[in-house]
Amino acid sequence: MLKPNAHLAHLPVYEPGRPVEDVARDLNLDPATIIKLASNENPLGPSPRAIQAIRDAAARSHFYPDGNGFMLRRALAKKLGLDVEQIVLGNGSNELIEFVGHAYLAPGAEMVISQYAFAVYEIVGKMFQATIREVPARDHGHDLAAMRQAITPKTRLIFIANPNNPTGTIISRTELERFILDVPDHCLVVLDEAYQEFLKDPLNTPALIAKKPNLVVMRTFSKAQGLAGLRIGYGVAHRDVAAQLQKVRQPFQANLVAQAAALAALEDEEHIRKTVEVVTAGRSFLEKEFAARKLAFVPSQGNFVLVKVGDGRKVFEGLMREGVIIRHMHGYKLPEWIRVTVGTQEQNQRFLKSLDKVLSS
Ligand SMILES: *Cc1c(COP(=O)(O)O)cnc(C)c1O
């Protein structure tokens, strides 16, 4: 048999949330009765303005997209008060994670991540044969002092997700700013802000790039904007860093429909406001209900909550049979925990009812 590159043998495989149709086929359930609270998707769906833009764009699908993504990049730059040249579009912000690997990792290079970091960082690190330094977490969140200590002359990338997925923890504004400004110039800080919209009082991190050119901020339309299925995200960087990331991408990776939808979603502040409102209320509700059941949970600033249930995989399977899809945390070495996405109030209640049933059986 043909031999693949040796490092592929140790490459972890990303385990996504199970799709509704998949579970329906597997367990012989009606897909209409299944709820998915597994991938931090928007419980309200896409913005109505994005849906209209998708309809309009559909008729232009025989054209290649604008490979420069000019309209969307210009709108993002304007919103952030930066230059168009500082914005890089991705096929989801996951693709940006790969771009920084292409541009800055190589065999022997080091990267620093936290315990319980988003699984894709490690996958990309190993894909480029980097040495991964995983720093133990503090209260399920980043220990920035220890991460700073883990930097060596060979360190190229430092990944930080704020809020962190899957734990929902955040770093205070002052701590985050101090850390970023203190990182030596030979390392790139990759700040993953996939859940930025859910923060009460976010630090203006793109503005830090003027002071600190070795910083990339990554954001996505998959979560608060509800466009996960279209795969569109972006990175914000110093123009010289952005130019490197542009070099390593395929010409048309951000598709025409996604670009149009994202542009419309960006302007629909009302939809984002409503989403944040539903998520904030639903998250408080879930946390209160977990506390009432004496289930430990990590207080979350994202649209999901990590909760300790005993045998996470068993609970995951039990809930699935009830038609409720969540995530077990085996891959994150948190076997006693599950992660549930905040849904609509109706979905949250259904999840709790099923959870009670599964835990009492
Ligand atoms: C969801 C998520 C992303 C991005 O997902 P895309 O759909 O690829 O934009 C990135 N980082 C974290 C931590 C996430 O949870």
The ligand as a Tripos MOL2 file, in Angstrom:
@<TRIPOS>MOLECULE
LIG
   15    15     1     0     0
SMALL
NO_CHARGES

@<TRIPOS>ATOM
      1 C1        -16.4770   27.8340   16.0110 C.3       1 LIG1
      2 C2        -15.0720   28.2260   16.2600 C.ar      1 LIG1
      3 C3        -14.2530   28.7330   15.2400 C.ar      1 LIG1
      4 C4        -14.6250   28.9800   13.8390 C.3       1 LIG1
      5 O1        -15.3530   28.2940   13.1280 O.3       1 LIG1
      6 P1        -15.5770   28.5770   11.5880 P.3       1 LIG1
      7 O2        -16.9310   28.0450   11.3970 O.co2     1 LIG1
      8 O3        -14.5070   27.8530   10.8820 O.co2     1 LIG1
      9 O4        -15.4790   30.0500   11.3720 O.co2     1 LIG1
     10 C5        -12.9780   29.1040   15.5240 C.ar      1 LIG1
     11 N1        -12.5010   29.0090   16.7470 N.ar      1 LIG1
     12 C6        -13.2390   28.5750   17.7610 C.ar      1 LIG1
     13 C7        -12.6440   28.5380   19.1110 C.3       1 LIG1
     14 C8        -14.5380   28.1500   17.5410 C.ar      1 LIG1
     15 O5        -15.2510   27.6730   18.5560 O.3       1 LIG1
@<TRIPOS>BOND
     1     1     2 1
     2     2     3 ar
     3     2    14 ar
     4     3     4 1
     5     3    10 ar
     6     4     5 1
     7     5     6 1
     8     6     7 2
     9     6     8 1
    10     6     9 1
    11    10    11 ar
    12    11    12 ar
    13    12    13 1
    14    12    14 ar
    15    14    15 1
@<TRIPOS>SUBSTRUCTURE
     1 LIG1         1 GROUP 0 **** ****
